[in-house]
Amino acid sequence: MRLFLPAPALLAGSVLCAAAHAQPGCGLRNQMRIINQVNAGTAQPIIIDTGWQMPPSGEPVESVRTAFDSSPNGTTSGTWSALSRFGFLEFFGQATGSNSPGFAVNCACDETFEGVPKAWFRDTILPVSDTLAPGAPVTIRATLVLTGTASSSDPGAVRTFRAMFFDDDLTLFNIAITNAPGSDDETFILPVGVPLTINGQLLCALRAQRLSTGQGVFTDTIEADLSASVLLEVLTPDVTIATCSGASYGLPCSADLGRQGGVAQPDGRLDNNDFIVFIDEFFDQSTVADRGSTGGVPGPDGAFDNNDFVVFVDQFFAGCP
């Protein structure tokens, strides 16, 4: 954990509205390049760039694409998905390629330009207080969590991934987690009434290298299953954070247990996948499912019964902050 102090700055008046007109003050964006090409095939690289979007409150920007190419010289196919939500980013998918002797196959999901994230959110935050004067220092803790991994059956494949959470000027906080799941946090000072633009990014580049040489015959797979989430905690009493997006960046939602396919991993959404994971955890008698006691009162009791279902259903329909 590190403590950052801001450089001196002039205090603004209607700062959040002004900051919201920055380029951009808040928005969501997905970008990726998908390559599935074989020698004498017809496919071209697919470039995805959603541009900056501001969907209805709480809704993500999601990009899913499948690519395929085939000829007598080889085959390759893949499906990839990127999702951006304020406070939560996700990238997952898989591609496989096979070549014939002496022919190359390109199988990759990488960046449109080096360093461009697959999923990205930008937002503007503003400390607000009814009791503290403008300019009073506010201590905030920023936390970044990266889960999942990226892999390849090709030992020489390009395989890099990173989650980042930082302010625009990289002066108050700058957190990065690279090529392994983990979490980290930094504490910084932001005065009441002073806006700050923040960024969350999830990057990944995957390329099956030996297929692209045509030297040897291989069947290789590249795949990723990554998610990044962030949290902002105000450590100074009587202060809240206003945001351009309306997001709270609060504690993770207690009913957000599952992602697409009923996989046990939060995805920033409440849907049938959360019920699937809860039911699996219940019958496995996992502590994750022990959340209700007699009368449907929240809290574990060491028993797995209808009270756990009552509490989970209440938490699900209460929604996320």
N, C-alpha and C positions, 0 to 999 in steps of 0.2 A: 504494500500500500504506500502511495506517495501523497504528499500534501502540496498542492499548487496554490499560489497566490496570483491574482490577476494583475496585469500591468495597469497603471493608472488610466482611467477612462472618464470621459465626460458622461454625466448621467443624462438620460433622455426622458422626454415627457411621454407621449403616446408611443412608447418604444415597441411594444409587441406588434401593433398594427404596422408600424414602419418596417420592422424586421420581416414581417410576413411578405413584404413586397421584394425582398432580396431574391437572388436568382439561384434556386428558389428558397423561400422561407420555410416551406415544408412540402414534402412530396415523396412519392414512391417510384422506384424505377427498377426494371429488370433488363439485363443485357447478357447475351452469350452468343458464341459462334459454335455451330454444330457441323462437324465434317464427317460424312460417311460416303466415301468415294472409292471405287475400284477402277483398275486399269480397263479402259474401253467401256466404262459405265457412263451413265448420263447424269448423275446427281451433281449438284453444285453445293458449295457451302451455304448454310442457312444462317443469316444474321438476324438476331432478335434484339430489338431495342424498343421498349415500350414508350420511351420518352418519360418526362416527369408527369405523374398523374396524381390527382387528389380525389380518391373515390369517397363514397359516403362513409360516414363515421364508422370505424371499426372494420371496414371491408378491406381485404387485401388486393394487391395487384398480382395476378398469377399468370405465368407463361408456361405452357406445356407444348412440346413439339416432338414429333417422331420423324426420323430420317432413315432412308433405305437406299441401297444401291447394289446391283448384282450384274455379273457378266460371267462368261466362262472362266475368267481369271480370278474370281473371288466374290465374296458377299460381305456386306456389312450393314448393320442396322442398330438403331438406338433410340431411346426415348428419354427426354430430360425435362425437368420441371424446376422453375425458380418462382419463389413467392416472397413478396415484400409486404410487411405490415409494420406500422409504427411500433417499434420495440421488439419485433420478431422477424427473422429472416430464415429462409429455407432453400436448400438446393439438393435435389436428388435425381437419380436416374442411372441408366446402364446402357452400354453399347458393346457390341461384339463384332469382330471382324475375322474373316478367314481368307487366306490367299492361296493361289496356285503357284507352283514352282516358277521362280523368275519374275513374278508379278507383284507389284506393291498394292497395298490397301491403306487408305487413310481413315483412321478411326479416332475421333477426338471430340472433346467438348471443352473449349477454352475461351479466351477473351477476344472481344472485338479489337481491343487495343490492350497492350500490356498494362496491368494494374487496374483494369476496369472490373468492378464487382458484378457478380451474378445477380445479387439482390442488394438493394440500397434504400435506406430511408434518410431523409433530412428533416429536421424539425427545429423550431425556435422555442426556447424555454425562457421564462421570466419569473424570478422570485417575487412573490406578492405577500404583503403583510399589512394587517390592520393596526398593528401595534408598533412595528419598527419603522423608523424613518427611512426615506429613500437614501440609498447609499450604505445602509447598515450591512455589515458582512454576513453572509449566509453560507454555512458549511453544507456541502452536498457530497454524497458518496455515489459514484458511478460504478456499476458492476456489469461485467460482460461474462456470459457463459456460452461456451461452444461445445456442442455434443455431436457425436457421430464421427465418421471418417471417410476417406476416399482411398480406393485401392485399384490394383491392376494385376492381372495374371502375368503380365510382361515385367520381369524384374528391372528392366531398364526404362520403363515408361516414365514420362513426365507426370508427376503426381504432387501437386502442391495445393494447399488450402489454408485460408486464414480468415479469422473474424476480427473486425476492428470497431472500436467505439471511441469517438474523439470529437473535440470541438474544431470549428473551422480553421482556427489559427494555430492549432496544436500547442497552445500555451497554457491551458488550464487542465486538460486531461487528455491522455492518449494511450488507449489500451489496445493491445494486439495479442492474439493467441494464434500460433502458427503450427500447422501440420500435426496437431494432436488435440484431443478434447481437453478442456480445462476451464478454469474460471479465474478472474482477476478483478481487482477493484482499485480505484484511486479516489482520493478525497480532494476536493478543490473548494475555493472560495469564490462566490459570485454575489455582488451587492444587490440588495433589494432595488428593483426598478431597472436593472441592467439586463438586456437580452443577450442570449448566447445561442448561436446556431450549432446544432449537434448532428453528427452523422453516425449511422450504423451501417456496416458493410460486411458482406459475406463473399469471399473470393474463392475461386477454384479453377485449376487448369489440369486437364487430363488428356494425355496423348499416348496412344500405343505406338512406341517407337519402332520396334523391330519389324512390324508389319509393313511400315512405310519404306523399308529398304529393299524388299523383294528378295532378300538373301535368306533362303530357308523357307519352310512352310510352317505356318503357325495359325492357331486359333486363339485369339486373345480377347479378354474382356476388361473394360474399364468401368468403374462404378463409383458412385458417391451417395452418401446419405448424411447430410449435414444440416444443422440448425444452430442459429445463434439468437440469444435473447439478452435484453439489457434491462437494467433496473436503476432508477434514480431515487435515492433516499435523502430527504431533507433532515439534517441533524440539528438544525437550529429551531427552537420552539417558535410557535406562532407564525410559521411561514409555510405557504403552499407554492406550488409551481404551476403557472399557467403555460399552456403550450399552443402553438399555432395550429397543430393538428387536432387538439382536443384529447390526445392520448394522455394517460395518467402515469405510465412507466412505473406502476406499482408492483406489488408482490404478484407472483404468478397465480393464475386462476386455479382454485382448488379442484374444479371439475374438469380441467383440461388435462386429460390423461393419455389420449390417443391421437394418432395421425392416420393418414390414408392407409387403408389396408388393415386397420385394427392393430397397428404397431404401437407398442407402449412408448410413446414419446409425445410431449406436448407440441402443439402446432399453432397455438394462438387462436384456435377456433373451437367452438362447442358443437359437436355433431354426433352421429351414430357411432363413430370410432371411439369416442370417450366411453360410451356405454359398453361397447365390446371389450375394451381393456378393463373397465371396472368389473364386469362379470368374470373375466378370466382371473383377475386378481382375487376376487371374492372366493371362487372355487379353489384357488391355490392357497387360500387362507393367508394372503399377504397382508402386511400391516397397512399397505396402501388402501385396502378396502375396509379396514376396521375404523369406521368414522362415525358410528352412531351407537348410542346406549338406550336403555329402556325409555320408551315414550318418544323415540325419534329425536332425542336430544343430541346435538353434535358432541363428538368426543369418543375416543376409543374405549372399549370395555373388555377387550380380549375375546369377545364372542362374535361369531359371524352369523347374522340373522337379518330379519326384515328391517331392523332399525338402521343398518348400514345402507340399505337401499333407500330408505326414506330420506336420510340425510344427503346422500349423493344426488338424488333427484331434486331436492331443494336447492342444493349448491349449483346444479346444472341450470335450472331455470332462473336462478338469481343472476346468472350471467357473469361476465368478467368485468373488472373495473376499467 
